[in-house]
Amino acid sequence: MSHPTSETMIEARGVEKWYPNGFHALRGADLTVRRGEVVVIMGPSGSGKSTFIRTFNALEDFQKGSITVDGIALSNDLRNIDAIRREVGMVFQQFNLFPHLSVLDNLTLAPVLVRKRPKAEVAEQARALLHRVGIAEQADKFPGQLSGGQQQRVAIARALCMEPRILLFDEPTSALDPEMVREVLEVMQNLAADDITMVVVTHEVKFARHVAHRVVLMADGEVVEEAAPETFFTNPAHERTRRFLDQIL
Amino acid sequence: MPSLIRRLRSELFATPGDAVISIALLTILAAAAAGFLHWALRQAEWAVVQVNSTLFAVGRYPIEQQWRLWLLTALLAAAAGATWGMLRAHPRRDRTGRLWPRNDRLAVAVLIAVALWVPFALGLTPAIQLRWWLLTALLVVIRWLAGRFGAGLPPALKRLLPIVWPVLYLVGMVLIGGGLGLARVAPAEWGGLLLTLLASSFAILLCLPIGVLLALGRRSDLPLLRWGSVLYIEFIRGAPLITLLFLGQNILGFLLPGGLAPDRVWRAAWVLTFFAAAYLAEAVRSGLAAVPRGQLEAARSLGLSSAQALRLVVLPQALRVALPAMVGQFISLLQDTTLLSLIGLLDLLGVARTVMANPAFLGRNAEVYLTLAILFWCCCAALGLGSRALERRLDPHAVPSRV
C-alpha cells in the first residue's frame, strides 16, 4: 500500500448546502484529504455523503463554506470548475457509461476532446487500461452488452483515461449483483496501491478495513468521526458511530 | 411449399371456429379484390393519368428547361446508389457485413420491376421510357460499384461523402430554380410531385434544427428563453395549419420589407417549416427527457463542456429515442403539403384539382385520387423504411441481422 504524503489534495471547510426544496443536506461538513490517501466515507442513507463528494467536482453547488481541490478554490467561475473536473475523475453508482458509444470510444472521448491528445495515442492507452481492469477483449463491444461488474470496470478505466489526480467513487458497488462486487473492489484495491488519491463512498466494510487509510462517518450532513480503520471499527470515539456500526456489522 | 401449407393450416384453420372465420374473411377479401380489379381494368379510364403524367410530376415547369430536372434525378440516383453501397461496404463493426443481404436484392428487384412497368403503363414515349431505364441502371450499377470497392476508397474521399447530400440539395435548388447562368424558373411554375417533394423536404430539413433549439430552449434555465419557447410551441400547436398558411400569405408581406418578402411558394414552405418545428420540438423534448441525468453528469465530470456534452452525449441518445416520433411528424408534414392546394398552389393535389376541373376528364376523380394516394403512400413508405433502417443502425443493442 502506498503512503499518503503531507500535501493536501482536498480541503473542505464548513460546507453547507440547501437543496432548492429547502432540505439542509450538508451542515458544516469538514474533510481534509492528502495526496495518495484513500478515504472511505460511510454513513446511513440520507446522511449527505454522496452530496458531499459530489461537491468536490462541482456536480452539486454549496451555499456556505469553502472547498479547495488540488490548490484550486471551487467557486462559481466556470473556468475553475472545468479545470477541477479535468483533475478529478468520478465513478458513479449507476456506471453512467455512454450507451451509444463503444467501450473504447467511452474511454477515448474525453481525453481527445478535452486534453486534445491524438486519437491513436489515447486509444493505445485506453486498451492498456482495459487490460488492467481485466476486460481488454471487450473494447469493441457496446456497454449494453456487458455485465454490471464489467460496466463498472469500464467506468473506472474511463475515469483513469483522463489521468486524474483524484478519483471519487459514489457507491460504486451498490448497484451490482453480489458476485460482481468483488471484481470491482479488486480493481479499486489495485488502484489504491498507486499514488492516486481516492475518496470512496461505500458500505463495503471489508474494503474500508483493508484498503482505506482513513474512514469517515457522516451523519445528518456532518462529519462525525474520522479515524484509522482499525480504530474506527473497533474503538470509535463517538456514540453515533457505534450505533451505525451496530447496524451494519 | 409444404411448410407454407402447414403454416396456413395452423394459423387459419386450426379449429372449426377458426376455419369459419377465415373462410368468411377470405371471401370478403376476394370479393373486394375482384370488384377493385374489375373497376381498375374494365371501367376505369387511365387516360386522365397518362395524358397528364408530366403535369402530375412537375406541374407547369417549362418544357425546354426540363432537362435540368432529368439531370437532377440522375444525380439523385447516383448519390442514392453510392450511399446505399457505401453503407453495405461499411457495416457497423458488431454486425455481419454482407454486400447483398436479402432485403437489398428484393429492393433492387422491386425497383427494376417498377422502372420497367410504370413508364410503360403511363404510355410514355420510348425515348422517355429509355431514360427511366437508364436512371435505374445508373442507381443499381453505382450501388454495386460502391458496395464492391467502397471499402477500399482513400479516407480523404470517404470523409467527403456525408456532405454529398447537403451539397446535392443546394445544387438541386439551383437546377430547379435557376441562377448561376441557368435561366430562372419562377416558383410559381413549379408544381405537382416536384413542388410537394420540394416543400416537404425543405420543411423537414429546416424544422429539425429549429425544433431541437426550441426543445433545448424549453428546458433552459433562462426564463426568457424558456417562456419564449413555450409560448411559440403552444401558439403554433394551438392553431390549425391552414389558418397559419393563409396568415403566412397575408402577413409575411407586411412584416418583411418589400424585396425581402419571399414569393408565395416560399412563404408556404416557411410556414410549413415553423409549423413542423413546434411539433418536432415536443418529440425532441420527450427524447431529451428519456436520457438519464447521469449521462450529463458523467460527461461533465470527465471535463466536457456543456456544449460538448450536449452534442456528443445527450443529443445523440435523445434523437435516437425521438426518431420514431420525429418520422411520424415528417410523414404527416408530407401529407400536410396537400393544404398548399387550398391557398392556390399547384402541389400534387392542386394539379389534381385542375385536371379534374378539365371537362375532358369529367367524372374521372377516382382514377386521379387513387394515383395520388399511391404516390403519397410510396413517399411515406420510403420515409418509414429509411427511418427503421436508421433506427436499426443506431441501436447499440441490436443483434446482427441474419439475412
Interface residues (C-beta under 8 A of the other chain):
Chain A: N57 L59 D82 R85 R86 V88 G89 M90 F92 Q94 N96 L97 F98 P99 H100 S102 L109 A110 L113 V114 R115 D140 K141 F142 P143 G144 Q145 A155 R158 A159 M162
Chain B: R93 D94 P292 G294 Q295 E297 A298 A299 R300 S301 L302 G303 L304 S305 Q308 L312 V313 P316 Q317 R320 L394 P396 H397
